[in-house]
Amino acid sequence: MVLNMGYNAAKDHFADPKGKENESIRTFCATKCMVTWNMEHTSGICRERCGGGSFLASSEIPNGMLGAHSGMTAEGDNRVLMQKVVKDIMSDCQKDLHRTGEMTMCPENQIPKMNSVANQETLTNLIYFREIAEIEAMQNNIAQKVM
């Protein structure tokens, strides 16, 4: 479902990219990588679970594997596209153009006290917290390598 939502967002950006050019490129790159990686992983598991029958054309598993492989290698390696996304985010952070979501809960005091992460607000805050933490970790990593 999440990959499909990302794919739909990419289609919406493609239909009307005005004013969202940078965000659109990131969305396209990240969605392509995530969808093809997921398809490759899913096809591999299906092939393993189905045994010899998975090699039959009627099983559609070979088509999934071929599609995933061609999708992962069409522009080179998906990792290069994901590195581009991170580079773009990092340069937007330096220019103060990247906006993260606004947290409504404290990740140190409120979220650990929650008994369930089934609450949408809690999950949203965890995603925002993870984004902030990953950006800070990448900035620290780059700063150490530059020094």
KEKE-3310 file (N, C-alpha, C; in steps of 0.2 Angstrom, whole numbers, plus 5000, padded with zeros to 4 digits):
npx = (5004:5010:5020:5012:5005:5016:5019:5007:5008:5019:5015:5005:5013:5020:5010:5007:5019:5023:5031:5035:5047:5059:5055:5048:5057:5064:5054:5051:5063:5065:5054:5054:5066:5062:5050:5055:5065:5057:5049:5059:5063:5051:5048:5058:5056:5044:5047:5056:5047:5038:5045:5049:5038:5038:5045:5038:5030:5017:5015:5019:5029:5042:5041:5039:5052:5060:5055:5058:5072:5076:5071:5079:5091:5090:5094:5107:5113:5101:5106:5113:5103:5097:5107:5108:5096:5098:5109:5102:5093:5102:5109:5098:5095:5106:5103:5092:5080:5073:5060:5055:5042:5031:5033:5021:5022:5033:5048:5056:5050:5035:5032:5039:5031:5019:5008:5005:5009:5000:4993:4989:4995:5006:5014:5016:5023:5035:5040:5043:5053:5062:5066:5072:5083:5090:5094:5102:5112:5118:5123:5132:5141:5146:5152:5162:5170:5174:5182)
npy = (4994:5006:5008:5009:5021:5030:5028:5033:5046:5050:5049:5060:5071:5070:5073:5086:5096:5109:5121:5111:5105:5100:5092:5083:5076:5069:5062:5053:5046:5040:5032:5024:5016:5010:5003:4994:4987:4981:4973:4964:4957:4952:4944:4935:4928:4922:4914:4905:4899:4892:4883:4872:4875:4888:4893:4892:4900:4903:4906:4919:4923:4923:4935:4945:4944:4947:4960:4967:4966:4973:4985:4989:4991:5000:5013:5012:5008:5006:5012:5023:5032:5033:5039:5051:5057:5058:5067:5078:5081:5084:5096:5104:5106:5113:5125:5128:5124:5112:5105:5097:5086:5092:5088:5082:5076:5072:5064:5058:5058:5057:5047:5035:5031:5027:5013:5007:5007:5008:5019:5033:5046:5044:5035:5044:5054:5046:5043:5056:5059:5050:5054:5066:5062:5054:5063:5072:5062:5059:5072:5074:5063:5067:5079:5073:5066:5076:5084)
npz = (5000:5004:4995:4983:4986:4985:4972:4966:4971:4963:4950:4951:4953:4941:4932:4935:4937:4940:4950:4959:4955:4960:4971:4963:4955:4965:4971:4960:4958:4970:4972:4960:4964:4976:4972:4962:4969:4979:4971:4965:4977:4981:4970:4971:4983:4980:4970:4976:4986:4977:4970:4957:4948:4948:4937:4926:4913:4914:4928:4930:4938:4933:4924:4934:4940:4929:4925:4937:4937:4925:4928:4939:4934:4923:4923:4927:4942:4956:4967:4964:4960:4973:4980:4974:4977:4991:4991:4985:4995:5006:5000:4999:5013:5017:5011:5018:5013:5013:5021:5035:5042:5055:5072:5083:5095:5109:5105:5115:5127:5126:5116:5119:5130:5125:5123:5112:5094:5085:5083:5073:5074:5082:5074:5063:5069:5073:5060:5056:5066:5063:5050:5053:5062:5053:5043:5051:5055:5043:5040:5050:5047:5034:5038:5046:5037:5028:5036)
capx = (5000:5014:5023:5007:5004:5021:5018:5002:5011:5024:5010:5002:5019:5022:5004:5007:5026:5025:5033:5037:5052:5064:5052:5046:5063:5066:5049:5052:5069:5064:5048:5057:5070:5058:5046:5059:5068:5052:5047:5064:5063:5045:5048:5063:5053:5039:5051:5058:5041:5034:5049:5050:5033:5039:5049:5033:5028:5010:5015:5020:5035:5048:5039:5041:5059:5063:5054:5062:5079:5077:5069:5084:5097:5089:5098:5112:5111:5097:5109:5115:5098:5096:5112:5106:5090:5101:5113:5098:5090:5107:5110:5092:5095:5111:5100:5086:5074:5070:5055:5052:5035:5031:5031:5016:5024:5040:5051:5060:5045:5029:5031:5040:5026:5013:5008:5004:5011:4994:4990:4992:4999:5012:5017:5018:5029:5040:5043:5046:5059:5067:5069:5077:5088:5094:5098:5108:5117:5121:5127:5138:5145:5149:5157:5168:5174:5177:5188)
capy = (5000:5012:5009:5011:5028:5033:5028:5038:5053:5052:5051:5066:5076:5070:5076:5094:5097:5116:5123:5106:5101:5097:5087:5078:5072:5065:5057:5048:5042:5036:5028:5019:5012:5006:4998:4988:4983:4977:4968:4959:4954:4948:4938:4930:4924:4918:4908:4900:4895:4888:4877:4871:4878:4895:4894:4891:4907:4904:4908:4926:4925:4926:4942:4949:4945:4951:4967:4970:4967:4978:4992:4991:4992:5004:5019:5010:5005:5010:5015:5029:5036:5035:5044:5058:5059:5061:5073:5084:5083:5088:5103:5108:5107:5118:5131:5129:5123:5106:5105:5090:5087:5095:5083:5084:5072:5072:5057:5055:5058:5054:5041:5028:5029:5024:5006:5004:5011:5008:5026:5036:5051:5041:5033:5050:5057:5042:5044:5063:5059:5046:5058:5071:5058:5052:5069:5074:5057:5060:5078:5072:5059:5071:5083:5070:5064:5082:5086)
capz = (5000:5004:4988:4979:4988:4983:4965:4964:4971:4958:4945:4952:4952:4934:4929:4936:4941:4941:4957:4963:4951:4964:4974:4958:4953:4971:4971:4954:4959:4976:4970:4956:4967:4981:4969:4959:4975:4982:4966:4965:4983:4982:4965:4973:4988:4977:4966:4981:4989:4972:4967:4949:4945:4947:4931:4921:4911:4917:4935:4930:4942:4928:4922:4939:4940:4923:4926:4942:4935:4920:4932:4944:4930:4917:4923:4931:4949:4960:4973:4962:4961:4980:4982:4971:4982:4998:4989:4984:5002:5009:4998:5001:5020:5018:5009:5022:5008:5015:5026:5038:5045:5062:5076:5089:5101:5110:5104:5121:5133:5125:5112:5123:5135:5121:5123:5105:5089:5080:5083:5067:5076:5084:5068:5059:5073:5072:5053:5056:5070:5059:5045:5056:5064:5047:5040:5056:5055:5036:5040:5054:5043:5029:5041:5048:5031:5026:5041)
cpx = (5004:5017:5018:5005:5010:5021:5013:5004:5015:5020:5007:5007:5020:5016:5005:5014:5027:5025:5035:5043:5056:5061:5050:5051:5064:5060:5050:5058:5068:5059:5051:5061:5066:5054:5050:5063:5063:5050:5052:5064:5057:5045:5053:5060:5048:5042:5053:5053:5038:5038:5049:5044:5033:5042:5044:5031:5021:5010:5016:5026:5041:5047:5041:5048:5063:5062:5057:5069:5080:5075:5075:5090:5096:5093:5104:5110:5106:5100:5111:5109:5096:5101:5111:5100:5093:5105:5108:5095:5096:5108:5104:5092:5100:5108:5094:5080:5070:5066:5053:5045:5036:5029:5026:5018:5031:5043:5054:5055:5039:5028:5033:5035:5020:5014:5007:5006:5006:4991:4993:4997:5006:5017:5020:5024:5035:5044:5046:5053:5064:5071:5074:5083:5093:5098:5103:5113:5121:5126:5133:5143:5149:5154:5163:5173:5177:5183:5193)
cpy = (5006:5013:5011:5019:5032:5034:5033:5045:5055:5053:5058:5072:5076:5074:5084:5095:5104:5118:5118:5102:5097:5091:5081:5073:5067:5060:5051:5044:5037:5030:5022:5014:5007:5001:4992:4984:4978:4971:4962:4955:4949:4942:4933:4925:4919:4912:4903:4896:4891:4883:4878:4875:4885:4897:4894:4899:4908:4907:4916:4928:4927:4933:4947:4950:4949:4959:4971:4971:4973:4985:4994:4993:4997:5010:5018:5007:5009:5014:5022:5034:5038:5040:5051:5061:5062:5067:5079:5086:5087:5095:5107:5110:5113:5125:5133:5129:5117:5106:5098:5092:5089:5090:5086:5081:5072:5065:5054:5054:5055:5048:5035:5026:5026:5016:5003:5009:5011:5015:5030:5042:5049:5039:5039:5053:5053:5043:5051:5063:5055:5050:5063:5068:5056:5058:5072:5069:5058:5067:5077:5068:5062:5076:5080:5068:5071:5085:5081)
cpz = (5000:4998:4983:4980:4985:4975:4963:4965:4966:4952:4945:4951:4944:4930:4929:4940:4942:4948:4961:4959:4955:4968:4969:4957:4959:4972:4966:4956:4965:4975:4966:4959:4972:4978:4966:4964:4978:4977:4965:4971:4983:4977:4967:4978:4985:4973:4971:4984:4984:4969:4960:4946:4944:4941:4925:4919:4913:4924:4935:4935:4938:4926:4927:4940:4935:4923:4931:4940:4930:4924:4936:4940:4924:4917:4927:4937:4953:4965:4971:4962:4968:4982:4979:4975:4988:4996:4988:4991:5006:5007:4999:5009:5021:5016:5013:5018:5010:5021:5029:5041:5052:5067:5082:5095:5103:5110:5110:5127:5132:5121:5115:5128:5132:5122:5116:5100:5083:5079:5077:5068:5078:5078:5064:5063:5073:5065:5053:5060:5066:5054:5048:5058:5058:5044:5045:5055:5048:5037:5044:5050:5038:5032:5044:5042:5028:5030:5040)
residu = (MET:VAL:LEU:ASN:MET:GLY:TYR:ASN:ALA:ALA:LYS:ASP:HIS:PHE:ALA:ASP:PRO:LYS:GLY:LYS:GLU:ASN:GLU:SER:ILE:ARG:THR:PHE:CYS:ALA:THR:LYS:CYS:MET:VAL:THR:TRP:ASN:MET:GLU:HIS:THR:SER:GLY:ILE:CYS:ARG:GLU:ARG:CYS:GLY:GLY:GLY:SER:PHE:LEU:ALA:SER:SER:GLU:ILE:PRO:ASN:GLY:MET:LEU:GLY:ALA:HIS:SER:GLY:MET:THR:ALA:GLU:GLY:ASP:ASN:ARG:VAL:LEU:MET:GLN:LYS:VAL:VAL:LYS:ASP:ILE:MET:SER:ASP:CYS:GLN:LYS:ASP:LEU:HIS:ARG:THR:GLY:GLU:MET:THR:MET:CYS:PRO:GLU:ASN:GLN:ILE:PRO:LYS:MET:ASN:SER:VAL:ALA:ASN:GLN:GLU:THR:LEU:THR:ASN:LEU:ILE:TYR:PHE:ARG:GLU:ILE:ALA:GLU:ILE:GLU:ALA:MET:GLN:ASN:ASN:ILE:ALA:GLN:LYS:VAL:MET)
# end
